[in-house]
């Protein structure tokens, strides 16, 4: 059954949409936790310590998240390659892409690749830091270290700039991907399309801006 699902274009798009929705929920949770660093450093430390030491989070949810990220982007690249092959060079030359679609929808593969590159650097930096802290330095669990570490991270202007650019690209990616995901799972009805489109635009702006605000806030006000 799974093989048949991935052998069809509709099946691959459906699977792609489900992974996208999973990541959309994760972004909300991640933003809520990070926003605590602006509202209350103590609450941020508590939430981060819970996420960093809870076995269920570390050994179940985190691996599922990593698999979801890899699955979504790898499947996106596969779909793009198959779409290019299906169009062929002649059909591609005849197609007036700019008249039939937006720049964002035509370049989802580019924004996706840039976001994936950022995530690789972001996660690898986090894992190297955690491994050095826990295993090489052999430090005990410190429930108050997370806020200081976040503030220190965003004191580097180059890091903040990369962070901002990455979330601008994410917003562009979401601007097309949000509505497309709902259409791929069959949520395509004129009664609801207007709301889905409007909600998708709001999500694509508010969520990335939230992450950008956190980075800029700590850079400007926590010297």
Steps between C-alpha positions, in 0.01 A plus 500: 500500500779741596689415181193575291454828681851622416489371142227745404533876467183555704626267772833677525331840518266370771793369705684828443199696625467289816867550587458874436205520739700318766780756462249788509387385845861461615580858395219633722623301801862600436406869471294487821794355694751747353267795562520421872859627486359848436211473746664317790855362508406272791209345309722459195760320709235270647349417162839446336623284785187287476543461122871425537471239775163333444561147357176507300606821325861393451447142383160515330387846394843631400584204269150523349558871437835433333347231281212733414739775389712263290193329352334829404801650326621182330149432366482862384820460299371173351173665396685790341727269301206292377304814406793633297536167319125488430500850348795429275719768334251589224201532729709704742606746228143548384364555847482863603577431864485858621148541360364179652654492847673713761876516547463331838308201362752456216796508739382291793797271440742792545343638818467144630868427434608818678280421800634144513858632495417735788340214698806279451727775634253587778450144623865402465600807701250403768612136514871587510433745782291251697747215454787725609304620803363166618758244400837665437484752784288256705283777638194409705158614386467873565138620480606867484752494213264518199409869507863609527596270212226643276601858576864415431406340169331816376786735592668412171362737230589258218308221670201730546514601133508137385212425736292788362566404137412136573163595647424741218555207264282283723222758478525499121495119499195490726315761294451243226547176692232558765203516263653242268521249788129534576411458135712185478306333782168588336410813697405688187152649517392849402325532835827461690770597250481869587553432869783251436674750271462788747607287797796367300619853418466607863689191618773553237558853627443473876702184572822605320468854638469352849831316467667806345370721782655269762843507333499878448366564852782308666758659271385855574390486863718237665851634447 
